[in-house]
């Protein structure tokens, strides 16, 4: 049987020397497990359901392979947009900040992982000390000044019987995974913001085309009015009315050009660049997708394709391990420490064999009375777990609503576009007819003005609807996760240790 001789103590079997302490530790361990009885989380994870009927009603074709790709914005077939998104993903300060948070979480994980390993250090000291003549120090040292020289190599290790340190490491891993997924979520939001800002710029350019076409038409009508007046078919009032509309149209064009510059500034800021970068952004050449498809099993696979959902799931996992850490604090801590070195009152004997010192010290500590601190800590961790679960549940609900919103809008957009195209055609035909009658002297300028305004309003609505179609296409890709594929396994269930929570 192995024995230990500690600092000259008589050699005894280990269990004999610590039998009493071990018995007490076992009893206290059993009592420690009763300290957190009655405390457990209250929340439960929801299953993502409730989009099947919405998908069926959307009239969008279904396909198992219809999840967006990681470069989903290329579906708009605009090389400049592709370049802008890639530039933003490479240079954005917000993404660099997200990467720094992941780096920091990795460092915290390494700190926690260090608790699973032994610690070792070396110490060396020299001390000048006067020993009491009336203390426990024997002669001839008592009452004298002495130099105490000491050098030791120390090793320590905490026996993680209750999994406290392992759970802390798992919690740190979960938090790091959550931040890694947050980085993907930030990239998705950035790319989606750039696409939406680019669509807004595209819309402004199209509105400018409509306003410019109206101005050109008004200028032609003004010339025609001058000709009518020369032919004694009109009056000065008609001329003034035709001229009055021109400044308002030019002002509208100036406002749209202002909006173009503001959109360019917004895009430059999203790129992490100054406004001069925005001035180099040319007119967009976006193309709407001819066909849209949906994944077949959105509800079942959503938790693996939406980075915000995946990140919240990892936070639930990390919170579950934090509960394990809080529970383990009710049990004894078992630490082993040892040292070996040299100690001498005289430096000339420091290297003598007789100056050796060796020590081995197992230590067991258990909280007996701490005023409810441990129960309060566990209760707080249970509440943190409940919050993480409910945040996850809300994220799932919001994700499902987000998808349903895009599908509902897409379902009605086709009908709205059909009706709006008809409205534009009708208004344009009415305007052309009135213009011809005006040229022939059979209509008044007020009729011309009324049909112009009606046509302008319908054309603007059509442009807005066409831009909305592009926006919905982008939003659907974002709502479906923007091509996210987890590089690490997504936790599909709570930690096994959470089964009893």
C-alpha positions in Angstrom: 0.0 0.0 0.0 1.3 3.4 -1.0 2.2 5.7 1.9 3.1 9.4 2.2 5.7 10.9 4.5 4.9 14.6 4.9 7.6 16.7 6.4 9.0 14.0 8.6 5.6 12.7 9.7 5.5 9.0 10.5 4.6 6.8 7.5 0.9 5.8 7.6 -1.5 4.5 5.1 -3.2 7.4 3.4 -6.7 6.3 4.1 -5.8 5.8 7.8 -4.5 9.3 8.2 -7.5 11.0 6.4 -10.2 8.5 7.2 -12.0 10.8 9.5 -11.8 13.8 7.2 -13.0 11.7 4.2 -16.0 10.4 6.2 -17.0 14.0 7.1 -16.5 15.1 3.5 -18.8 12.4 2.2 -21.5 13.4 4.7 -21.1 17.1 3.8 -21.3 16.2 0.1 -24.6 14.6 0.6 -25.8 17.6 2.5 -24.5 19.9 -0.1 -26.8 18.3 -2.7 -29.8 19.2 -0.6 -28.8 22.9 -0.6 -30.4 23.7 -4.0 -33.5 21.5 -3.8 -36.5 23.2 -5.2 -34.6 25.5 -7.5 -34.9 25.0 -11.3 -35.7 26.9 -14.5 -39.3 27.4 -15.5 -39.0 28.1 -19.3 -39.1 25.6 -22.1 -37.9 25.9 -25.7 -40.5 26.2 -28.4 -40.6 24.2 -31.6 -40.6 26.4 -34.8 -44.0 25.7 -36.3 -46.8 27.6 -38.0 -45.6 28.4 -41.5 -47.0 25.4 -43.5 -50.3 27.0 -44.4 -48.6 30.3 -45.0 -46.3 28.6 -47.5 -49.2 26.8 -49.1 -51.0 30.1 -49.6 -48.0 32.0 -50.9 -48.2 30.5 -54.5 -44.4 30.5 -54.4 -43.0 27.1 -55.7 -41.3 24.8 -53.1 -38.0 23.1 -53.5 -35.8 21.3 -51.0 -32.7 23.2 -52.4 -34.3 26.6 -52.3 -32.4 28.0 -49.3 -30.5 31.1 -50.3 -26.8 30.9 -51.2 -24.2 32.8 -49.3 -23.9 35.3 -52.1 -27.7 35.7 -52.5 -27.4 39.3 -53.7 -25.9 38.1 -57.0 -29.5 37.2 -57.9 -30.0 40.8 -58.9 -27.4 40.5 -61.6 -25.7 43.8 -60.9 -21.9 43.7 -60.9 -21.6 47.0 -59.0 -23.9 45.7 -56.2 -21.7 42.5 -56.0 -18.6 44.7 -55.7 -20.2 46.9 -53.0 -21.3 44.1 -50.8 -17.9 42.4 -51.0 -16.1 45.6 -50.2 -18.3 46.1 -47.1 -17.8 42.6 -45.9 -14.0 43.1 -46.2 -13.7 46.6 -44.7 -16.7 47.2 -42.4 -15.8 48.4 -38.9 -18.9 46.7 -37.5 -17.7 43.4 -38.8 -14.2 43.9 -37.4 -15.7 44.7 -34.0 -17.8 41.5 -34.2 -14.6 39.6 -35.0 -12.9 41.2 -32.0 -15.7 40.1 -29.8 -15.2 36.5 -31.0 -11.4 36.8 -30.3 -12.2 38.0 -26.8 -14.6 35.2 -26.2 -11.9 32.7 -27.3 -9.5 34.2 -24.8 -12.1 33.9 -22.0 -12.6 30.3 -23.1 -8.8 29.6 -22.8 -8.9 31.1 -19.3 -11.6 28.8 -18.2 -9.9 25.8 -19.9 -6.8 26.5 -17.8 -8.7 25.5 -14.7 -8.8 21.9 -15.9 -5.0 21.6 -15.9 -2.5 21.6 -13.1 -0.7 24.8 -12.1 3.0 25.0 -11.6 5.3 27.8 -10.5 8.6 28.5 -8.9 9.4 30.8 -6.1 12.6 32.1 -4.6 13.0 34.4 -1.7 15.5 35.7 0.8 14.3 37.2 4.0 16.1 39.0 7.0 14.1 38.2 10.1 14.6 38.8 13.9 13.1 35.8 15.8 11.4 36.4 19.2 13.3 35.2 22.2 10.0 34.3 23.9 8.3 32.6 20.9 8.3 29.0 19.6 11.6 29.3 17.8 14.2 27.2 19.7 17.7 28.1 20.5 20.2 29.1 19.1 18.0 31.0 16.6 15.6 32.6 19.1 16.4 36.2 19.9 18.7 36.6 16.9 18.7 38.0 13.4 18.8 35.4 10.6 18.7 35.2 6.9 16.1 32.8 5.5 16.8 31.7 2.0 14.1 29.5 0.3 13.4 28.2 -3.3 10.5 26.0 -4.1 8.8 24.4 -7.1 5.1 24.3 -6.5 2.4 22.2 -8.2 -1.4 22.6 -7.6 -4.4 20.8 -9.0 -8.1 21.0 -8.4 -10.0 17.7 -8.6 -13.1 18.6 -10.6 -15.3 15.9 -9.1 -18.6 17.7 -9.6 -17.8 19.1 -13.1 -17.8 22.8 -12.0 -14.7 23.6 -14.1 -15.8 21.5 -17.1 -19.2 23.2 -17.1 -17.5 26.6 -16.9 -15.5 25.7 -20.0 -18.6 24.4 -21.8 -20.4 27.7 -21.0 -17.5 29.6 -22.4 -17.5 27.5 -25.5 -21.2 28.2 -25.9 -20.7 31.9 -25.5 -17.9 31.9 -28.1 -20.1 29.9 -30.6 -22.9 32.4 -30.0 -20.6 35.3 -30.9 -19.2 33.5 -33.9 -22.8 33.1 -35.2 -23.4 36.8 -34.3 -20.6 37.6 -36.6 -22.4 35.9 -39.4 -25.7 37.6 -38.4 -23.9 41.0 -38.5 -22.5 40.2 -42.0 -26.1 39.2 -43.1 -27.6 42.4 -41.7 -24.8 44.5 -43.3 -25.2 42.9 -46.8 -29.0 43.2 -46.5 -28.7 46.9 -45.5 -26.5 47.6 -48.5 -28.9 45.8 -50.9 -31.9 47.7 -49.5 -30.0 51.1 -49.7 -29.0 50.1 -53.3 -32.6 49.4 -54.2 -33.6 52.7 -52.7 -31.0 54.4 -55.0 -32.4 52.4 -57.9 -35.9 53.6 -57.1 -34.8 57.3 -56.8 -33.2 57.1 -60.3 -36.4 55.6 -61.7 -38.5 58.3 -60.0 -36.1 60.8 -61.6 -36.7 59.3 -65.0 -40.5 59.8 -64.5 -40.1 63.4 -63.3 -37.7 64.2 -66.2 -40.2 62.7 -68.7 -43.0 64.8 -67.2 -40.8 67.9 -67.5 -40.1 67.1 -71.1 -43.8 66.7 -71.8 -44.6 69.9 -70.0 -42.1 71.8 -72.1 -43.6 70.4 -75.3 -47.1 71.4 -74.0 -45.7 74.9 -73.3 -44.4 75.2 -76.9 -47.8 73.9 -78.2 -49.5 76.5 -76.1 -47.3 79.3 -77.6 -48.2 78.0 -81.0 -52.0 77.9 -80.1 -51.7 81.5 -78.9 -50.0 82.5 -82.1 -52.8 80.9 -84.1 -55.3 82.8 -81.9 -56.6 79.5 -80.5 -55.5 80.2 -76.9 -55.0 83.0 -74.4 -52.2 84.4 -72.2 -53.8 82.6 -69.3 -53.1 79.3 -71.0 -49.4 80.3 -71.5 -49.0 81.3 -67.9 -50.6 78.1 -66.7 -48.3 76.0 -68.9 -45.3 78.0 -67.7 -46.3 77.7 -64.0 -45.9 74.0 -64.0 -42.3 74.0 -65.2 -40.6 75.4 -62.0 -42.4 72.9 -59.8 -41.2 70.0 -62.0 -37.7 71.3 -61.9 -37.9 71.6 -58.1 -39.1 68.0 -57.9 -36.1 66.9 -60.1 -33.7 68.8 -57.8 -35.2 67.1 -54.8 -34.7 63.7 -56.4 -31.1 64.5 -57.2 -30.6 65.5 -53.6 -32.1 62.1 -52.6 -29.6 60.3 -54.9 -26.7 62.0 -53.2 -28.1 61.1 -49.8 -28.5 57.5 -50.8 -24.9 57.5 -52.1 -23.7 58.9 -48.7 -25.7 56.1 -46.9 -24.1 53.5 -49.0 -20.6 54.9 -48.4 -21.2 54.9 -44.7 -22.3 51.2 -44.9 -19.1 50.5 -46.7 -17.2 52.1 -43.9 -15.9 54.9 -46.2 -16.3 58.6 -46.5 -18.9 60.4 -48.7 -16.4 60.7 -51.6 -16.7 57.0 -52.0 -20.5 57.4 -52.5 -20.0 59.8 -55.4 -18.3 57.0 -57.4 -21.4 54.8 -57.2 -23.0 54.7 -60.6 -26.7 54.2 -61.4 -27.9 50.7 -60.4 -28.8 48.2 -63.0 -30.9 45.8 -60.9 -32.9 42.9 -62.4 -35.7 41.2 -60.5 -35.7 37.5 -60.4 -38.0 35.8 -62.9 -38.8 33.0 -60.5 -38.8 32.7 -56.7 -38.8 29.4 -54.8 -39.1 28.5 -51.1 -37.5 25.7 -49.1 -39.8 22.7 -48.5 -39.2 22.3 -44.8 -38.8 25.8 -43.4 -40.1 25.1 -39.9 -37.9 22.0 -39.4 -34.7 23.5 -40.7 -35.1 27.2 -39.7 -33.0 26.8 -36.5 -30.0 25.8 -38.7 -30.4 28.6 -41.3 -31.1 31.8 -39.3 -28.0 33.0 -37.6 -29.9 35.0 -35.0 -31.8 31.8 -34.0 -28.6 29.7 -33.9 -26.9 32.3 -31.8 -29.7 32.4 -29.2 -29.7 28.6 -29.1 -26.0 28.6 -28.2 -26.8 31.2 -25.4 -29.4 28.8 -24.0 -26.8 26.0 -24.0 -24.2 28.3 -22.3 -26.8 29.3 -19.7 -27.5 25.7 -19.0 -23.8 25.0 -18.2 -23.8 28.1 -16.0 -26.5 26.4 -13.9 -24.2 23.3 -13.6 -21.4 25.6 -12.3 -23.8 27.2 -9.7 -24.9 23.7 -8.5 -21.3 22.5 -8.2 -20.5 25.3 -5.8 -22.7 23.6 -3.2 -20.2 20.6 -3.1 -16.7 20.4 -1.6 -13.7 21.8 -3.4 -10.8 19.3 -3.4 -7.4 20.7 -4.1 -4.0 19.1 -4.2 -0.8 21.1 -3.7 2.8 20.0 -3.3 6.1 21.6 -3.3 9.8 20.7 -3.3 12.7 23.0 -2.8 15.5 24.2 -0.5 15.4 26.2 2.7 18.3 27.4 4.9 19.1 30.0 7.6 22.6 30.3 6.1 23.3 30.8 2.4 26.4 28.6 2.6 24.3 25.6 3.5 21.5 26.3 1.1 22.6 23.6 -1.4 23.1 21.0 1.2 21.0 17.8 1.0 19.8 18.5 4.5 18.2 21.8 3.4 15.6 20.0 1.3 11.9 20.7 1.9 9.1 18.6 0.5 5.4 19.0 1.1 2.1 17.5 0.0 -1.2 19.1 1.0 -4.7 17.8 0.1 -7.4 20.3 1.0 -11.2 19.9 1.1 -13.4 22.9 1.6 -17.2 23.1 1.8 -19.4 26.1 2.4 -21.5 25.6 5.6 -23.1 28.9 6.1 -23.0 31.7 3.5 -26.2 33.5 4.2 -28.0 32.2 1.1 -25.4 33.4 -1.4 -25.1 30.1 -3.2 -28.9 29.6 -3.4 -29.2 33.2 -4.6 -26.5 32.6 -7.3 -28.2 29.4 -8.5 -31.6 31.1 -8.5 -30.0 34.0 -10.6 -28.6 31.4 -13.1 -31.9 29.7 -13.4 -33.5 33.1 -14.2 -30.7 33.8 -16.7 -31.5 30.5 -18.3 -35.2 31.4 -18.4 -34.3 34.7 -20.1 -32.1 32.9 -22.6 -34.9 30.5 -23.4 -37.5 33.2 -23.8 -35.2 35.3 -26.0 -34.7 32.2 -28.1 -38.4 31.6 -28.3 -39.1 35.2 -29.2 -36.4 35.1 -31.9 -38.0 32.0 -33.4 -41.5 33.7 -33.3 -40.0 36.8 -34.9 -38.3 34.7 -37.6 -41.5 32.9 -38.5 -43.3 36.2 -38.6 -40.6 37.7 -40.8 -40.9 34.9 -43.3 -44.7 35.1 -43.2 -44.6 38.9 -43.8 -42.4 38.4 -46.9 -44.6 35.6 -48.3 -47.8 37.6 -47.7 -46.4 40.7 -49.5 -45.1 38.6 -52.4 -48.5 36.9 -52.7 -50.3 40.3 -53.2 -47.5 42.0 -55.1 -48.2 40.2 -58.4 -51.8 41.3 -58.3 -50.9 44.9 -57.3 -48.4 45.1 -60.1 -50.9 43.9 -62.7 -53.5 46.4 -61.5 -51.0 49.2 -61.4 -49.7 48.5 -64.9 -53.3 48.8 -66.1 -53.7 52.0 -64.2 -50.6 53.5 -65.8 -51.7 52.4 -69.2 -55.1 53.9 -68.8 -53.8 57.2 -67.4 -51.2 57.5 -70.2 -53.9 56.8 -72.8 -56.1 59.5 -71.3 -53.2 62.0 -71.2 -52.3 61.3 -74.9 -55.9 61.8 -75.9 -56.2 65.1 -74.1 -52.9 66.3 -75.5 -54.1 65.6 -79.0 -57.4 67.3 -78.3 -55.5 70.3 -76.8 -53.4 70.5 -79.9 -56.5 70.6 -82.0 -58.1 73.2 -79.7 -60.7 70.9 -78.4 -59.5 70.7 -74.7 -58.4 73.2 -72.1 -55.1 73.4 -70.4 -56.7 72.4 -67.1 -57.7 69.1 -68.6 -54.1 68.6 -69.8 -52.8 69.4 -66.3 -55.2 67.1 -64.7 -54.3 64.1 -66.9 -50.5 64.9 -66.5 -50.8 64.8 -62.7 -52.8 61.6 -62.8 -50.3 59.9 -65.1 -47.4 61.1 -62.9 -49.0 59.7 -59.7 -49.7 56.3 -61.3 -46.2 56.1 -62.8 -44.7 56.8 -59.4 -46.8 54.1 -57.8 -45.6 51.7 -60.4 -42.0 52.5 -59.8 -42.5 52.1 -56.0 -44.1 48.7 -56.5 -41.4 47.5 -58.8 -38.8 48.6 -56.2 -40.9 46.9 -53.5 -40.6 43.7 -55.5 -36.8 43.9 -55.4 -36.9 44.7 -51.7 -39.2 41.7 -51.0 -36.8 39.5 -53.0 -33.9 40.7 -50.8 -36.0 40.4 -47.6 -37.0 36.9 -48.3 -33.3 35.9 -48.7 -32.5 37.6 -45.5 -35.5 36.1 -43.6 -34.4 32.6 -44.7 -30.9 33.2 -43.3 -29.0 34.6 -46.2 -27.3 31.4 -47.0 -26.0 30.8 -43.5 -24.6 27.3 -42.9 -23.2 26.7 -39.4 -19.5 25.7 -39.4 -20.1 24.0 -36.1 -22.9 21.7 -35.1 -25.9 23.6 -34.0 -27.3 22.4 -30.6 -30.5 20.8 -31.5 -31.3 19.9 -27.9 -30.4 21.4 -24.6 -27.3 20.1 -22.8 -27.8 16.6 -21.4 -27.2 18.0 -18.0 -30.2 20.2 -18.4 -32.6 17.2 -18.4 -33.2 17.6 -14.7 -33.5 21.4 -14.7 
